[in-house]
Amino acid sequence: MFKYINLKDKENRERAIKLVRETEEMAIHTQEPICITKKRADELIYKASDHLRMLELMLENDDKPESPYYNWLENE
């Protein structure tokens, strides 16, 4: 969780915090007594997987430089 909320980009960090919180809120459905339908469980699994995919993508993009171009004038 902490690796997602320590992103450099402010907008992605705020979005990641929101996604992590939403994912944590899903845990209420797994506490005893468990009373959930198969359809709802499938929806939650899909949503959690989607959240994880987005978080991983944000983390991957956070390590990339802002510009894909090299400024060759900067070294002179």
PQR file with spaces between the fields and no chain letter, atoms N, CA, C, O and H, PARSE charges and radii, in Angstrom:
ATOM       1  N    MET     1       0.818   -1.184    0.000 -0.4000 1.5000
ATOM       2  CA   MET     1       0.000    0.000    0.000 -0.0000 2.0000
ATOM       3  C    MET     1       0.866    1.253    0.000  0.5500 1.7000
ATOM       4  O    MET     1       0.574    2.209   -0.718 -0.5500 1.4000
ATOM       5  N    PHE     2       1.929    1.253    0.801 -0.4000 1.5000
ATOM       6  CA   PHE     2       2.742    2.461    0.909 -0.0000 2.0000
ATOM       7  C    PHE     2       3.479    2.795   -0.383  0.5500 1.7000
ATOM       8  O    PHE     2       3.750    3.963   -0.661 -0.5500 1.4000
ATOM       9  H    PHE     2       2.166    0.477    1.385  0.4000 1.0000
ATOM      10  N    LYS     3       3.802    1.777   -1.170 -0.4000 1.5000
ATOM      11  CA   LYS     3       4.500    2.066   -2.419 -0.0000 2.0000
ATOM      12  C    LYS     3       3.605    2.816   -3.396  0.5500 1.7000
ATOM      13  O    LYS     3       4.105    3.517   -4.276 -0.5500 1.4000
ATOM      14  H    LYS     3       3.583    0.828   -0.944  0.4000 1.0000
ATOM      15  N    TYR     4       2.292    2.678   -3.254 -0.4000 1.5000
ATOM      16  CA   TYR     4       1.367    3.367   -4.153 -0.0000 2.0000
ATOM      17  C    TYR     4       1.070    4.791   -3.699  0.5500 1.7000
ATOM      18  O    TYR     4       0.822    5.662   -4.532 -0.5500 1.4000
ATOM      19  H    TYR     4       1.886    2.109   -2.539  0.4000 1.0000
ATOM      20  N    ILE     5       1.092    5.039   -2.402 -0.4000 1.5000
ATOM      21  CA   ILE     5       0.745    6.378   -1.931 -0.0000 2.0000
ATOM      22  C    ILE     5       1.964    7.291   -1.814  0.5500 1.7000
ATOM      23  O    ILE     5       1.834    8.443   -1.400 -0.5500 1.4000
ATOM      24  H    ILE     5       1.294    4.332   -1.725  0.4000 1.0000
ATOM      25  N    ASN     6       3.141    6.790   -2.174 -0.4000 1.5000
ATOM      26  CA   ASN     6       4.345    7.606   -2.177 -0.0000 2.0000
ATOM      27  C    ASN     6       4.768    7.985   -3.584  0.5500 1.7000
ATOM      28  O    ASN     6       5.958    8.147   -3.852 -0.5500 1.4000
ATOM      29  H    ASN     6       3.246    5.855   -2.511  0.4000 1.0000
ATOM      30  N    LEU     7       3.817    8.124   -4.475 -0.4000 1.5000
ATOM      31  CA   LEU     7       4.121    8.509   -5.853 -0.0000 2.0000
ATOM      32  C    LEU     7       4.586    9.958   -5.907  0.5500 1.7000
ATOM      33  O    LEU     7       4.186   10.771   -5.073 -0.5500 1.4000
ATOM      34  H    LEU     7       2.850    7.992   -4.258  0.4000 1.0000
ATOM      35  N    LYS     8       5.427   10.284   -6.879 -0.4000 1.5000
ATOM      36  CA   LYS     8       5.963   11.639   -7.022 -0.0000 2.0000
ATOM      37  C    LYS     8       4.911   12.616   -7.543  0.5500 1.7000
ATOM      38  O    LYS     8       4.821   13.751   -7.076 -0.5500 1.4000
ATOM      39  H    LYS     8       5.752    9.624   -7.556  0.4000 1.0000
ATOM      40  N    ASP     9       4.128   12.169   -8.501 -0.4000 1.5000
ATOM      41  CA   ASP     9       3.117   13.024   -9.106 -0.0000 2.0000
ATOM      42  C    ASP     9       1.940   13.212   -8.148  0.5500 1.7000
ATOM      43  O    ASP     9       1.349   12.237   -7.684 -0.5500 1.4000
ATOM      44  H    ASP     9       4.201   11.247   -8.880  0.4000 1.0000
ATOM      45  N    LYS    10       1.608   14.458   -7.859 -0.4000 1.5000
ATOM      46  CA   LYS    10       0.570   14.763   -6.861 -0.0000 2.0000
ATOM      47  C    LYS    10      -0.792   14.203   -7.261  0.5500 1.7000
ATOM      48  O    LYS    10      -1.490   13.621   -6.430 -0.5500 1.4000
ATOM      49  H    LYS    10       2.089   15.250   -8.236  0.4000 1.0000
ATOM      50  N    GLU    11      -1.174   14.372   -8.516 -0.4000 1.5000
ATOM      51  CA   GLU    11      -2.488   13.888   -8.964 -0.0000 2.0000
ATOM      52  C    GLU    11      -2.571   12.372   -8.880  0.5500 1.7000
ATOM      53  O    GLU    11      -3.577   11.828   -8.424 -0.5500 1.4000
ATOM      54  H    GLU    11      -0.608   14.844   -9.192  0.4000 1.0000
ATOM      55  N    ASN    12      -1.526   11.692   -9.313 -0.4000 1.5000
ATOM      56  CA   ASN    12      -1.517   10.229   -9.238 -0.0000 2.0000
ATOM      57  C    ASN    12      -1.510    9.757   -7.781  0.5500 1.7000
ATOM      58  O    ASN    12      -2.146    8.757   -7.447 -0.5500 1.4000
ATOM      59  H    ASN    12      -0.709   12.134   -9.684  0.4000 1.0000
ATOM      60  N    ARG    13      -0.793   10.475   -6.920 -0.4000 1.5000
ATOM      61  CA   ARG    13      -0.746   10.115   -5.507 -0.0000 2.0000
ATOM      62  C    ARG    13      -2.142   10.212   -4.877  0.5500 1.7000
ATOM      63  O    ARG    13      -2.562    9.317   -4.143 -0.5500 1.4000
ATOM      64  H    ARG    13      -0.276   11.287   -7.191  0.4000 1.0000
ATOM      65  N    GLU    14      -2.852   11.301   -5.172 -0.4000 1.5000
ATOM      66  CA   GLU    14      -4.209   11.473   -4.633 -0.0000 2.0000
ATOM      67  C    GLU    14      -5.153   10.407   -5.182  0.5500 1.7000
ATOM      68  O    GLU    14      -5.993    9.875   -4.456 -0.5500 1.4000
ATOM      69  H    GLU    14      -2.510   12.028   -5.768  0.4000 1.0000
ATOM      70  N    ARG    15      -5.009   10.105   -6.448 -0.4000 1.5000
ATOM      71  CA   ARG    15      -5.838    9.066   -7.069 -0.0000 2.0000
ATOM      72  C    ARG    15      -5.515    7.692   -6.471  0.5500 1.7000
ATOM      73  O    ARG    15      -6.413    6.883   -6.236 -0.5500 1.4000
ATOM      74  H    ARG    15      -4.327   10.537   -7.037  0.4000 1.0000
ATOM      75  N    ALA    16      -4.223    7.439   -6.229 -0.4000 1.5000
ATOM      76  CA   ALA    16      -3.804    6.170   -5.635 -0.0000 2.0000
ATOM      77  C    ALA    16      -4.356    6.025   -4.214  0.5500 1.7000
ATOM      78  O    ALA    16      -4.794    4.941   -3.829 -0.5500 1.4000
ATOM      79  H    ALA    16      -3.494    8.096   -6.420  0.4000 1.0000
ATOM      80  N    ILE    17      -4.337    7.096   -3.445 -0.4000 1.5000
ATOM      81  CA   ILE    17      -4.887    7.055   -2.085 -0.0000 2.0000
ATOM      82  C    ILE    17      -6.365    6.719   -2.128  0.5500 1.7000
ATOM      83  O    ILE    17      -6.850    5.925   -1.322 -0.5500 1.4000
ATOM      84  H    ILE    17      -3.980    7.976   -3.758  0.4000 1.0000
ATOM      85  N    LYS    18      -7.083    7.321   -3.071 -0.4000 1.5000
ATOM      86  CA   LYS    18      -8.511    7.043   -3.214 -0.0000 2.0000
ATOM      87  C    LYS    18      -8.746    5.577   -3.574  0.5500 1.7000
ATOM      88  O    LYS    18      -9.635    4.935   -3.014 -0.5500 1.4000
ATOM      89  H    LYS    18      -6.689    7.966   -3.726  0.4000 1.0000
ATOM      90  N    LEU    19      -7.956    5.047   -4.503 -0.4000 1.5000
ATOM      91  CA   LEU    19      -8.112    3.654   -4.912 -0.0000 2.0000
ATOM      92  C    LEU    19      -7.784    2.686   -3.777  0.5500 1.7000
ATOM      93  O    LEU    19      -8.466    1.676   -3.602 -0.5500 1.4000
ATOM      94  H    LEU    19      -7.234    5.569   -4.958  0.4000 1.0000
ATOM      95  N    VAL    20      -6.747    2.993   -3.013 -0.4000 1.5000
ATOM      96  CA   VAL    20      -6.381    2.143   -1.877 -0.0000 2.0000
ATOM      97  C    VAL    20      -7.493    2.140   -0.838  0.5500 1.7000
ATOM      98  O    VAL    20      -7.842    1.089   -0.302 -0.5500 1.4000
ATOM      99  H    VAL    20      -6.193    3.813   -3.155  0.4000 1.0000
ATOM     100  N    ARG    21      -8.047    3.306   -0.554 -0.4000 1.5000
ATOM     101  CA   ARG    21      -9.150    3.392    0.421 -0.0000 2.0000
ATOM     102  C    ARG    21     -10.371    2.605   -0.047  0.5500 1.7000
ATOM     103  O    ARG    21     -10.995    1.891    0.739 -0.5500 1.4000
ATOM     104  H    ARG    21      -7.763    4.161   -0.989  0.4000 1.0000
ATOM     105  N    GLU    22     -10.707    2.736   -1.325 -0.4000 1.5000
ATOM     106  CA   GLU    22     -11.846    1.988   -1.858 -0.0000 2.0000
ATOM     107  C    GLU    22     -11.611    0.487   -1.757  0.5500 1.7000
ATOM     108  O    GLU    22     -12.526   -0.277   -1.450 -0.5500 1.4000
ATOM     109  H    GLU    22     -10.200    3.316   -1.964  0.4000 1.0000
ATOM     110  N    THR    23     -10.381    0.076   -2.017 -0.4000 1.5000
ATOM     111  CA   THR    23     -10.048   -1.339   -1.941 -0.0000 2.0000
ATOM     112  C    THR    23     -10.129   -1.837   -0.503  0.5500 1.7000
ATOM     113  O    THR    23     -10.615   -2.941   -0.258 -0.5500 1.4000
ATOM     114  H    THR    23      -9.637    0.696   -2.267  0.4000 1.0000
ATOM     115  N    GLU    24      -9.661   -1.038    0.446 -0.4000 1.5000
ATOM     116  CA   GLU    24      -9.731   -1.421    1.853 -0.0000 2.0000
ATOM     117  C    GLU    24     -11.179   -1.538    2.322  0.5500 1.7000
ATOM     118  O    GLU    24     -11.495   -2.384    3.158 -0.5500 1.4000
ATOM     119  H    GLU    24      -9.266   -0.141    0.247  0.4000 1.0000
ATOM     120  N    GLU    25     -12.048   -0.700    1.793 -0.4000 1.5000
ATOM     121  CA   GLU    25     -13.460   -0.749    2.169 -0.0000 2.0000
ATOM     122  C    GLU    25     -14.139   -2.036    1.712  0.5500 1.7000
ATOM     123  O    GLU    25     -15.178   -2.419    2.252 -0.5500 1.4000
ATOM     124  H    GLU    25     -11.791   -0.013    1.113  0.4000 1.0000
ATOM     125  N    MET    26     -13.560   -2.694    0.730 -0.4000 1.5000
ATOM     126  CA   MET    26     -14.125   -3.958    0.254 -0.0000 2.0000
ATOM     127  C    MET    26     -13.958   -5.076    1.276  0.5500 1.7000
ATOM     128  O    MET    26     -14.656   -6.087    1.205 -0.5500 1.4000
ATOM     129  H    MET    26     -12.716   -2.382    0.292  0.4000 1.0000
ATOM     130  N    ALA    27     -13.052   -4.907    2.213 -0.4000 1.5000
ATOM     131  CA   ALA    27     -12.771   -5.946    3.205 -0.0000 2.0000
ATOM     132  C    ALA    27     -13.974   -6.215    4.102  0.5500 1.7000
ATOM     133  O    ALA    27     -14.078   -7.298    4.678 -0.5500 1.4000
ATOM     134  H    ALA    27     -12.485   -4.086    2.270  0.4000 1.0000
ATOM     135  N    ILE    28     -14.859   -5.279    4.227 -0.4000 1.5000
ATOM     136  CA   ILE    28     -16.041   -5.464    5.072 -0.0000 2.0000
ATOM     137  C    ILE    28     -16.887   -6.647    4.588  0.5500 1.7000
ATOM     138  O    ILE    28     -17.598   -7.269    5.376 -0.5500 1.4000
ATOM     139  H    ILE    28     -14.775   -4.399    3.759  0.4000 1.0000
ATOM     140  N    HIS    29     -16.807   -6.946    3.318 -0.4000 1.5000
ATOM     141  CA   HIS    29     -17.583   -8.041    2.749 -0.0000 2.0000
ATOM     142  C    HIS    29     -16.993   -9.419    3.054  0.5500 1.7000
ATOM     143  O    HIS    29     -17.629  -10.444    2.805 -0.5500 1.4000
ATOM     144  H    HIS    29     -16.229   -6.440    2.678  0.4000 1.0000
ATOM     145  N    THR    30     -15.778   -9.434    3.592 -0.4000 1.5000
ATOM     146  CA   THR    30     -15.135  -10.712    3.894 -0.0000 2.0000
ATOM     147  C    THR    30     -15.119  -11.024    5.385  0.5500 1.7000
ATOM     148  O    THR    30     -14.568  -12.044    5.799 -0.5500 1.4000
ATOM     149  H    THR    30     -15.262   -8.602    3.793  0.4000 1.0000
ATOM     150  N    GLN    31     -15.716  -10.157    6.193 -0.4000 1.5000
ATOM     151  CA   GLN    31     -15.748  -10.380    7.636 -0.0000 2.0000
ATOM     152  C    GLN    31     -16.926  -11.266    8.004  0.5500 1.7000
ATOM     153  O    GLN    31     -17.940  -11.299    7.306 -0.5500 1.4000
ATOM     154  H    GLN    31     -16.164   -9.329    5.857  0.4000 1.0000
ATOM     155  N    GLU    32     -16.778  -11.979    9.107 -0.4000 1.5000
ATOM     156  CA   GLU    32     -17.832  -12.888    9.579 -0.0000 2.0000
ATOM     157  C    GLU    32     -19.017  -12.094   10.083  0.5500 1.7000
ATOM     158  O    GLU    32     -18.792  -11.038   10.674 -0.5500 1.4000
ATOM     159  H    GLU    32     -15.955  -11.952    9.674  0.4000 1.0000
ATOM     160  N    PRO    33     -20.204  -12.491    9.910 -0.5600 1.5000
ATOM     161  CA   PRO    33     -20.657  -13.564    9.030  0.2800 2.0000
ATOM     162  C    PRO    33     -20.662  -13.076    7.579  0.5500 1.7000
ATOM     163  O    PRO    33     -21.122  -11.976    7.274 -0.5500 1.4000
ATOM     164  N    ILE    34     -20.151  -13.906    6.720 -0.4000 1.5000
ATOM     165  CA   ILE    34     -20.081  -13.549    5.304 -0.0000 2.0000
ATOM     166  C    ILE    34     -21.443  -13.790    4.676  0.5500 1.7000
ATOM     167  O    ILE    34     -21.968  -14.903    4.679 -0.5500 1.4000
ATOM     168  H    ILE    34     -19.777  -14.800    6.968  0.4000 1.0000
ATOM     169  N    CYS    35     -21.991  -12.724    4.146 -0.4000 1.5000
ATOM     170  CA   CYS    35     -23.305  -12.808    3.502 -0.0000 2.0000
ATOM     171  C    CYS    35     -23.209  -12.017    2.196  0.5500 1.7000
ATOM     172  O    CYS    35     -23.549  -10.835    2.143 -0.5500 1.4000
ATOM     173  H    CYS    35     -21.564  -11.820    4.143  0.4000 1.0000
ATOM     174  N    ILE    36     -22.747  -12.685    1.158 -0.4000 1.5000
ATOM     175  CA   ILE    36     -22.529  -12.016   -0.113 -0.0000 2.0000
ATOM     176  C    ILE    36     -22.915  -12.978   -1.238  0.5500 1.7000
ATOM     177  O    ILE    36     -22.699  -14.187   -1.148 -0.5500 1.4000
ATOM     178  H    ILE    36     -22.471  -13.645    1.201  0.4000 1.0000
ATOM     179  N    THR    37     -23.472  -12.427   -2.266 -0.4000 1.5000
ATOM     180  CA   THR    37     -23.855  -13.266   -3.400 -0.0000 2.0000
ATOM     181  C    THR    37     -22.662  -13.481   -4.323  0.5500 1.7000
ATOM     182  O    THR    37     -21.675  -12.749   -4.262 -0.5500 1.4000
ATOM     183  H    THR    37     -23.647  -11.445   -2.340  0.4000 1.0000
ATOM     184  N    LYS    38     -22.765  -14.482   -5.166 -0.4000 1.5000
ATOM     185  CA   LYS    38     -21.705  -14.762   -6.133 -0.0000 2.0000
ATOM     186  C    LYS    38     -21.541  -13.592   -7.086  0.5500 1.7000
ATOM     187  O    LYS    38     -20.422  -13.230   -7.451 -0.5500 1.4000
ATOM     188  H    LYS    38     -23.567  -15.077   -5.215  0.4000 1.0000
ATOM     189  N    LYS    39     -22.654  -13.006   -7.485 -0.4000 1.5000
ATOM     190  CA   LYS    39     -22.610  -11.873   -8.406 -0.0000 2.0000
ATOM     191  C    LYS    39     -21.865  -10.694   -7.775  0.5500 1.7000
ATOM     192  O    LYS    39     -21.036  -10.061   -8.429 -0.5500 1.4000
ATOM     193  H    LYS    39     -23.563  -13.301   -7.189  0.4000 1.0000
ATOM     194  N    ARG    40     -22.157  -10.402   -6.514 -0.4000 1.5000
ATOM     195  CA   ARG    40     -21.498   -9.286   -5.829 -0.0000 2.0000
ATOM     196  C    ARG    40     -20.012   -9.590   -5.620  0.5500 1.7000
ATOM     197  O    ARG    40     -19.172   -8.699   -5.752 -0.5500 1.4000
ATOM     198  H    ARG    40     -22.831  -10.916   -5.983  0.4000 1.0000
ATOM     199  N    ALA    41     -19.688  -10.837   -5.298 -0.4000 1.5000
ATOM     200  CA   ALA    41     -18.291  -11.229   -5.125 -0.0000 2.0000
ATOM     201  C    ALA    41     -17.529  -11.059   -6.432  0.5500 1.7000
ATOM     202  O    ALA    41     -16.397  -10.575   -6.432 -0.5500 1.4000
ATOM     203  H    ALA    41     -20.371  -11.561   -5.191  0.4000 1.0000
ATOM     204  N    ASP    42     -18.137  -11.451   -7.541 -0.4000 1.5000
ATOM     205  CA   ASP    42     -17.505  -11.275   -8.851 -0.0000 2.0000
ATOM     206  C    ASP    42     -17.267   -9.800   -9.160  0.5500 1.7000
ATOM     207  O    ASP    42     -16.223   -9.437   -9.702 -0.5500 1.4000
ATOM     208  H    ASP    42     -19.057  -11.845   -7.542  0.4000 1.0000
ATOM     209  N    GLU    43     -18.239   -8.950   -8.814 -0.4000 1.5000
ATOM     210  CA   GLU    43     -18.099   -7.512   -9.031 -0.0000 2.0000
ATOM     211  C    GLU    43     -16.941   -6.947   -8.206  0.5500 1.7000
ATOM     212  O    GLU    43     -16.150   -6.144   -8.700 -0.5500 1.4000
ATOM     213  H    GLU    43     -19.087   -9.245   -8.374  0.4000 1.0000
ATOM     214  N    LEU    44     -16.852   -7.373   -6.951 -0.4000 1.5000
ATOM     215  CA   LEU    44     -15.779   -6.884   -6.087 -0.0000 2.0000
ATOM     216  C    LEU    44     -14.410   -7.362   -6.558  0.5500 1.7000
ATOM     217  O    LEU    44     -13.436   -6.610   -6.510 -0.5500 1.4000
ATOM     218  H    LEU    44     -17.494   -8.025   -6.550  0.4000 1.0000
ATOM     219  N    ILE    45     -14.335   -8.594   -7.008 -0.4000 1.5000
ATOM     220  CA   ILE    45     -13.074   -9.133   -7.515 -0.0000 2.0000
ATOM     221  C    ILE    45     -12.646   -8.359   -8.758  0.5500 1.7000
ATOM     222  O    ILE    45     -11.474   -8.012   -8.902 -0.5500 1.4000
ATOM     223  H    ILE    45     -15.126   -9.205   -7.047  0.4000 1.0000
ATOM     224  N    TYR    46     -13.582   -8.093   -9.643 -0.4000 1.5000
ATOM     225  CA   TYR    46     -13.276   -7.332  -10.851 -0.0000 2.0000
ATOM     226  C    TYR    46     -12.799   -5.924  -10.491  0.5500 1.7000
ATOM     227  O    TYR    46     -11.814   -5.430  -11.041 -0.5500 1.4000
ATOM     228  H    TYR    46     -14.535   -8.376   -9.526  0.4000 1.0000
ATOM     229  N    LYS    47     -13.510   -5.292   -9.563 -0.4000 1.5000
ATOM     230  CA   LYS    47     -13.163   -3.932   -9.150 -0.0000 2.0000
ATOM     231  C    LYS    47     -11.789   -3.900   -8.483  0.5500 1.7000
ATOM     232  O    LYS    47     -10.987   -3.012   -8.770 -0.5500 1.4000
ATOM     233  H    LYS    47     -14.310   -5.693   -9.117  0.4000 1.0000
ATOM     234  N    ALA    48     -11.509   -4.854   -7.600 -0.4000 1.5000
ATOM     235  CA   ALA    48     -10.211   -4.908   -6.924 -0.0000 2.0000
ATOM     236  C    ALA    48      -9.087   -5.155   -7.926  0.5500 1.7000
ATOM     237  O    ALA    48      -8.018   -4.555   -7.812 -0.5500 1.4000
ATOM     238  H    ALA    48     -12.161   -5.575   -7.367  0.4000 1.0000
ATOM     239  N    SER    49      -9.309   -6.020   -8.892 -0.4000 1.5000
ATOM     240  CA   SER    49      -8.313   -6.295   -9.922 -0.0000 2.0000
ATOM     241  C    SER    49      -8.048   -5.056  -10.767  0.5500 1.7000
ATOM     242  O    SER    49      -6.904   -4.764  -11.117 -0.5500 1.4000
ATOM     243  H    SER    49     -10.177   -6.508   -8.985  0.4000 1.0000
ATOM     244  N    ASP    50      -9.097   -4.342  -11.086 -0.4000 1.5000
ATOM     245  CA   ASP    50      -8.972   -3.121  -11.868 -0.0000 2.0000
ATOM     246  C    ASP    50      -8.198   -2.058  -11.085  0.5500 1.7000
ATOM     247  O    ASP    50      -7.351   -1.362  -11.645 -0.5500 1.4000
ATOM     248  H    ASP    50     -10.026   -4.579  -10.802  0.4000 1.0000
ATOM     249  N    HIS    51      -8.493   -1.937   -9.785 -0.4000 1.5000
ATOM     250  CA   HIS    51      -7.777   -0.991   -8.931 -0.0000 2.0000
ATOM     251  C    HIS    51      -6.285   -1.334   -8.900  0.5500 1.7000
ATOM     252  O    HIS    51      -5.438   -0.450   -9.027 -0.5500 1.4000
ATOM     253  H    HIS    51      -9.181   -2.503   -9.330  0.4000 1.0000
ATOM     254  N    LEU    52      -5.970   -2.611   -8.732 -0.4000 1.5000
ATOM     255  CA   LEU    52      -4.575   -3.035   -8.678 -0.0000 2.0000
ATOM     256  C    LEU    52      -3.867   -2.766  -10.002  0.5500 1.7000
ATOM     257  O    LEU    52      -2.714   -2.336  -10.013 -0.5500 1.4000
ATOM     258  H    LEU    52      -6.658   -3.330   -8.629  0.4000 1.0000
ATOM     259  N    ARG    53      -4.543   -3.015  -11.103 -0.4000 1.5000
ATOM     260  CA   ARG    53      -3.968   -2.748  -12.421 -0.0000 2.0000
ATOM     261  C    ARG    53      -3.653   -1.257  -12.579  0.5500 1.7000
ATOM     262  O    ARG    53      -2.585   -0.895  -13.072 -0.5500 1.4000
ATOM     263  H    ARG    53      -5.480   -3.364  -11.094  0.4000 1.0000
ATOM     264  N    MET    54      -4.585   -0.393  -12.161 -0.4000 1.5000
ATOM     265  CA   MET    54      -4.362    1.051  -12.267 -0.0000 2.0000
ATOM     266  C    MET    54      -3.226    1.510  -11.349  0.5500 1.7000
ATOM     267  O    MET    54      -2.413    2.351  -11.733 -0.5500 1.4000
ATOM     268  H    MET    54      -5.453   -0.687  -11.761  0.4000 1.0000
ATOM     269  N    LEU    55      -3.175    0.955  -10.140 -0.4000 1.5000
ATOM     270  CA   LEU    55      -2.113    1.323   -9.203 -0.0000 2.0000
ATOM     271  C    LEU    55      -0.742    0.908   -9.732  0.5500 1.7000
ATOM     272  O    LEU    55       0.220    1.671   -9.643 -0.5500 1.4000
ATOM     273  H    LEU    55      -3.835    0.272   -9.828  0.4000 1.0000
ATOM     274  N    GLU    56      -0.659   -0.283  -10.275 -0.4000 1.5000
ATOM     275  CA   GLU    56       0.612   -0.760  -10.833 -0.0000 2.0000
ATOM     276  C    GLU    56       1.037    0.096  -12.028  0.5500 1.7000
ATOM     277  O    GLU    56       2.222    0.384  -12.194 -0.5500 1.4000
ATOM     278  H    GLU    56      -1.440   -0.903  -10.348  0.4000 1.0000
ATOM     279  N    LEU    57       0.088    0.497  -12.850 -0.4000 1.5000
ATOM     280  CA   LEU    57       0.389    1.353  -13.995 -0.0000 2.0000
ATOM     281  C    LEU    57       0.898    2.719  -13.531  0.5500 1.7000
ATOM     282  O    LEU    57       1.855    3.249  -14.096 -0.5500 1.4000
ATOM     283  H    LEU    57      -0.875    0.263  -12.715  0.4000 1.0000
ATOM     284  N    MET    58       0.265    3.286  -12.511 -0.4000 1.5000
ATOM     285  CA   MET    58       0.721    4.573  -11.984 -0.0000 2.0000
ATOM     286  C    MET    58       2.124    4.446  -11.399  0.5500 1.7000
ATOM     287  O    MET    58       2.956    5.336  -11.575 -0.5500 1.4000
ATOM     288  H    MET    58      -0.512    2.856  -12.052  0.4000 1.0000
ATOM     289  N    LEU    59       2.385    3.350  -10.710 -0.4000 1.5000
ATOM     290  CA   LEU    59       3.705    3.123  -10.125 -0.0000 2.0000
ATOM     291  C    LEU    59       4.760    2.969  -11.214  0.5500 1.7000
ATOM     292  O    LEU    59       5.864    3.500  -11.094 -0.5500 1.4000
ATOM     293  H    LEU    59       1.710    2.627  -10.568  0.4000 1.0000
ATOM     294  N    GLU    60       4.426    2.254  -12.257 -0.4000 1.5000
ATOM     295  CA   GLU    60       5.351    2.059  -13.372 -0.0000 2.0000
ATOM     296  C    GLU    60       5.661    3.382  -14.067  0.5500 1.7000
ATOM     297  O    GLU    60       6.812    3.649  -14.413 -0.5500 1.4000
ATOM     298  H    GLU    60       3.529    1.823  -12.354  0.4000 1.0000
ATOM     299  N    ASN    61       4.647    4.201  -14.269 -0.4000 1.5000
ATOM     300  CA   ASN    61       4.834    5.481  -14.948 -0.0000 2.0000
ATOM     301  C    ASN    61       5.512    6.514  -14.058  0.5500 1.7000
ATOM     302  O    ASN    61       6.082    7.482  -14.562 -0.5500 1.4000
ATOM     303  H    ASN    61       3.713    3.985  -13.988  0.4000 1.0000
ATOM     304  N    ASP    62       5.459    6.324  -12.755 -0.4000 1.5000
ATOM     305  CA   ASP    62       6.059    7.268  -11.823 -0.0000 2.0000
ATOM     306  C    ASP    62       7.581    7.232  -11.899  0.5500 1.7000
ATOM     307  O    ASP    62       8.237    8.238  -11.627 -0.5500 1.4000
ATOM     308  H    ASP    62       4.995    5.538  -12.347  0.4000 1.0000
ATOM     309  N    ASP    63       8.144    6.098  -12.262 -0.4000 1.5000
ATOM     310  CA   ASP    63       9.595    5.953  -12.345 -0.0000 2.0000
ATOM     311  C    ASP    63      10.173    6.456  -13.655  0.5500 1.7000
ATOM     312  O    ASP    63      11.388    6.614  -13.783 -0.5500 1.4000
ATOM     313  H    ASP    63       7.612    5.281  -12.483  0.4000 1.0000
ATOM     314  N    LYS    64       9.321    6.706  -14.616 -0.4000 1.5000
ATOM     315  CA   LYS    64       9.797    7.165  -15.928 -0.0000 2.0000
ATOM     316  C    LYS    64      10.055    8.671  -15.882  0.5500 1.7000
ATOM     317  O    LYS    64       9.366    9.397  -15.165 -0.5500 1.4000
ATOM     318  H    LYS    64       8.334    6.578  -14.512  0.4000 1.0000
ATOM     319  N    PRO    65      11.035    9.138  -16.636 -0.5600 1.5000
ATOM     320  CA   PRO    65      11.277   10.584  -16.694  0.2800 2.0000
ATOM     321  C    PRO    65      10.077   11.287  -17.336  0.5500 1.7000
ATOM     322  O    PRO    65       9.317   10.690  -18.098 -0.5500 1.4000
ATOM     323  N    GLU    66       9.932   12.563  -17.007 -0.4000 1.5000
ATOM     324  CA   GLU    66       8.785   13.317  -17.522 -0.0000 2.0000
ATOM     325  C    GLU    66       8.831   13.482  -19.036  0.5500 1.7000
ATOM     326  O    GLU    66       7.796   13.451  -19.701 -0.5500 1.4000
ATOM     327  H    GLU    66      10.549   13.048  -16.387  0.4000 1.0000
ATOM     328  N    SER    67      10.019   13.656  -19.572 -0.4000 1.5000
ATOM     329  CA   SER    67      10.148   13.826  -21.015 -0.0000 2.0000
ATOM     330  C    SER    67      10.933   12.647  -21.602  0.5500 1.7000
ATOM     331  O    SER    67      11.994   12.291  -21.090 -0.5500 1.4000
ATOM     332  H    SER    67      10.860   13.681  -19.032  0.4000 1.0000
ATOM     333  N    PRO    68      10.417   12.050  -22.663 -0.5600 1.5000
ATOM     334  CA   PRO    68      11.149   10.933  -23.262  0.2800 2.0000
ATOM     335  C    PRO    68      12.328   11.399  -24.117  0.5500 1.7000
ATOM     336  O    PRO    68      13.073   10.576  -24.649 -0.5500 1.4000
ATOM     337  N    TYR    69      12.496   12.708  -24.249 -0.4000 1.5000
ATOM     338  CA   TYR    69      13.553   13.252  -25.099 -0.0000 2.0000
ATOM     339  C    TYR    69      14.755   13.678  -24.260  0.5500 1.7000
ATOM     340  O    TYR    69      14.598   14.200  -23.156 -0.5500 1.4000
ATOM     341  H    TYR    69      11.891   13.376  -23.817  0.4000 1.0000
ATOM     342  N    TYR    70      15.932   13.456  -24.781 -0.4000 1.5000
ATOM     343  CA   TYR    70      17.168   13.833  -24.118 -0.0000 2.0000
ATOM     344  C    TYR    70      17.538   15.243  -24.542  0.5500 1.7000
ATOM     345  O    TYR    70      17.563   15.550  -25.734 -0.5500 1.4000
ATOM     346  H    TYR    70      16.060   13.031  -25.677  0.4000 1.0000
ATOM     347  N    ASN    71      17.824   16.097  -23.576 -0.4000 1.5000
ATOM     348  CA   ASN    71      18.224   17.468  -23.869 -0.0000 2.0000
ATOM     349  C    ASN    71      19.739   17.496  -24.029  0.5500 1.7000
ATOM     350  O    ASN    71      20.456   17.608  -23.035 -0.5500 1.4000
ATOM     351  H    ASN    71      17.803   15.848  -22.608  0.4000 1.0000
ATOM     352  N    TRP    72      20.234   17.399  -25.237 -0.4000 1.5000
ATOM     353  CA   TRP    72      21.666   17.348  -25.502 -0.0000 2.0000
ATOM     354  C    TRP    72      22.327   18.696  -25.321  0.5500 1.7000
ATOM     355  O    TRP    72      23.552   18.756  -25.212 -0.5500 1.4000
ATOM     356  H    TRP    72      19.652   17.308  -26.045  0.4000 1.0000
ATOM     357  N    LEU    73      21.570   19.782  -25.283 -0.4000 1.5000
ATOM     358  CA   LEU    73      22.148   21.116  -25.060 -0.0000 2.0000
ATOM     359  C    LEU    73      22.477   21.333  -23.589  0.5500 1.7000
ATOM     360  O    LEU    73      23.282   22.205  -23.263 -0.5500 1.4000
ATOM     361  H    LEU    73      20.575   19.733  -25.372  0.4000 1.0000
ATOM     362  N    GLU    74      21.887   20.577  -22.722 -0.4000 1.5000
ATOM     363  CA   GLU    74      22.063   20.746  -21.289 -0.0000 2.0000
ATOM     364  C    GLU    74      23.482   20.413  -20.835  0.5500 1.7000
ATOM     365  O    GLU    74      23.944   20.962  -19.835 -0.5500 1.4000
ATOM     366  H    GLU    74      21.233   19.869  -22.988  0.4000 1.0000
ATOM     367  N    ASN    75      24.178   19.536  -21.539 -0.4000 1.5000
ATOM     368  CA   ASN    75      25.522   19.104  -21.148 -0.0000 2.0000
ATOM     369  C    ASN    75      26.630   20.025  -21.596  0.5500 1.7000
ATOM     370  O    ASN    75      27.787   19.787  -21.252 -0.5500 1.4000
ATOM     371  H    ASN    75      23.803   19.090  -22.352  0.4000 1.0000
ATOM     372  N    GLU    76      26.333   21.052  -22.339 -0.4000 1.5000
ATOM     373  CA   GLU    76      27.390   21.942  -22.845 -0.0000 2.0000
ATOM     374  C    GLU    76      27.626   23.092  -21.900  0.5500 1.7000
ATOM     375  O    GLU    76      28.478   23.941  -22.161 -0.5500 1.4000
ATOM     376  H    GLU    76      25.393   21.246  -22.618  0.4000 1.0000
